[in-house]
Amino acid sequence: MIGANIRALRVAAGLTQAELGQAMVEMGFPWQSRQTVAEVEAGRRHVAPEELVALAAYFDVPINKLFMGAGFQLPYNKVRVGKRSVGAGTWAKLTAPRSDREPPNEHIQPAIDEVVGDLDRPWSRLWRERGGHPQEAFAEAWRERQGQGRRLPGPIYVTTEKAEGRVAFNAVVGPWLATVEIVLEDGIPYVARDEAEAEALADRERQGFVRRITRQEAYRMRRRKRDGMDS
């Protein structure tokens, strides 16, 4: 489907496959000129997201036109999405631009259900139960999960002298850029609570504010802290 739309755009622009391929090469993509374009248009080659962005920019069309067509008759009646075959109307609803601030409306929800079926969707359910902006719902749920004792197996960090005893910063988590606070105190090992925290801590490690330690080091530090409190 994407290949057919790219072909339609190319033909409408009066370009040969070789000319389009060369344009992609000049934009920095390792296309083999005509051969790659032929494979893309025939649906035999995957098109990466950054390639879709470049193609949309080259033809000066919104990127969704590569999925929906660019004013041409789309060459399909049914679209395969995973193990399901959906009609063109359902596909149009699923790929149409919409706000990410509110749940799908009564027209889009049936299209989603057609693809997903009866699978449990915990995030979708959470968002609808809590209401409001999904960013806040995501951040609130994230904070609640951290109180349930869940921890990654590592890495473990402690502050460095550069942090002057304490380092506090925000980590960006989730698709809506929710922010959560991370605080490291002097001499207290800290284990990242999820992948987002691990990435944020790795960034602070590159800046020199924290350093990684082994499990054995963390055990000894915790023991010294406990012994000091006991005494």
N, C-alpha and C positions, 0 to 999 in steps of 0.2 A: 504493500500500500504506500509506504513512504517512497519506495523506488519509483512507483508509477507517478506519484506527484512530482518527484524531482524531474522525471522525464518530461512531464507535461510543462513544467516551468522552463526547462532547457529548450524544448521545441518552440514554445511561445516566444522565447528570447532570441530564437534563430541561431542557437549555438550547436556546434557538433559535440560529441562526447569527448573528443580530444581537447577541445577548447575549454570545456568545463573542468576536465581533469587537470589541465594546466593551471587554471585559475586556483584550484584547490592546492596544487603544489606551491604556487606563489604565495598562498596564505600560510604555508608552513606545514601542510599535511603530506604524509608520505604516500600519496596516491600514484598509481602507475598510469597516469593520464587516461587514455581511452579505456583501457582494460578495466580499471577500477570502477569507472562510471558505468560501464556495461554491466558489471556484476551487481552494483548497487541498484540500478534500474530494474534488473531482473529479479531482485530480491534474494540474491545468493550471497550477499555480503552485509554484515552488520554495520550499521552507521552509528558511530559513537556520539554521545550528547554534544561534545564540543564540535563535531563535524556538522551536526544539525544546526547548531548556532551559526557556524560559518556559512553554511548554505543559505540559511534564511537571510543572513545579512547580505550575502552576495546578490540574491534575487530581490532584496528589499521587501520582504514579506514577513509578517508575524510568524514565529516558529510553529504555531499551531496549524498554519496553512500546509505544512509538510505532512501533518497527520490527517487533515480534513480536506485537503485539496485547495487549489488556489483559483477558484472560479471555473474549474473544469468538472466534467461529469466523472464522478469517482467510479473506478472500475471494480466495484464489488457490491454484493448484496448482503453478505454475511462477513463478519470479522471474527477471527479466532483469537480469543483471549484466554490463554491457558488451556484448560480442557473444555471450555465453553464456547459456543458459537452464538454471537449476538448480532442483532440487526444493525443496520446503519444508523437508525434513530437512536438506539441505545448507545452506540459508539459516539455519536455526536454529543449526547448528554454527558457522557463520562469525560470527554476531552474538551468540552467547552470551558472557556475561562470563567472562574467564579471566585468570590471572596473566600479567603481562608479563615475569616473571623466568625463565621456562622456555620452550623451544620448544613448539609445538603437540603435543598427544598423538596417539596412533595413531587416534583418532576424528576429530580436527579436521584433521589433515594431509591426508587424502583430499579433504576439502571444499575446502581451499585449492588443492590440485592441480587440482581440477575447474574452478576459476575461472581460475587462472593458466596452466594447461597446461604446456608445456615451456619457458616463458620462463626465461632465466637470472636467478637472484636472488642477486646477489653478497652483499648484507647477510645474507640468510638462511643462505647457505652459510658465510660467515665466522663467524657466531654459533655454528653447530653444530660447526664445526671447533675453535673455541677453547673452547667450553663456558663455564661460569660465568655470572655475571650479565651481561646484555647491556650494561649501562653500562660495565663494565670492557672488554669486547670492543670497543665502539665507541671508547672513549678510546684504547685501544692501537692500533687501526687508524688512527685520526686522526693520532696521533703518527708512525706509520710513513709515512703519506702526506706529512707535512711534510718528511721527510728525502729526498724524491724530487725536490726542487727545484721543486715546484709553487707558483706564486704567482698571486694575482689581479693584474689590471692596475693596481690602485690601490684606494682612495686611499693616499697615503704620509703617514706621521706622524713627528714628532720630539717629544721632551719639551719642556716649557716650564720657565720658572724655578720655577713652583709645584711641579714634580715634584722639584726639588732634585737634578737630575742623573740620576735613575733612577726608573722607575715599573714596578712589577710587580703583576699582578693576575690573577685567574682569569676565564676566559670559559666560559660554559655552552654546550655544544655537543651536538647530537643530541637525539633524543626521550626519552632516559633521563637527561637532565640531567647528563651527564658533564662534568667540569671539566678544563680545560687551562690551563697557565700561559703568560702573555704577559709578556715583559720588554723594556723599551725602555731603552737606555743613552743617556747624554747625547751629543748630536751625531751619532748614528748613525741614519739613516733606516730606518724599519720599514714594510714592506708587509704588509698583512693576508694571512694564509695561506688564509682562506676567508671565507664570508659571516658566520659566527658571530663571528670575530675582528673583521671590519669593523664589526659592530654594537657589539661591546664597546668598540672604540677610539672609535667615534663618541660613546659614552656618556662616556668619559674626556675627550673633546674638549669636551663640554658642561660638564664639571666643571672644565675649565681645565688639566688635567695634560698634555695633548698638543695639538698643532696640526697642521693639514694643510699640506703643502708641495707644490710642483709637481715634475714630473720634473726640470726644469732645476735647481731648488734642491737636489734630492736628489743629482743628478749632481755639482754643485759641492761639496756637503758630503762626499760620498764621496771626491772627488778631493783635497780639503784633508786629509782623514783619511789617505789613502794617502800624499800627499806628506810629511805630518808623520811618518809611520812610516818612510818612506825616509830622511828626514834624521836 
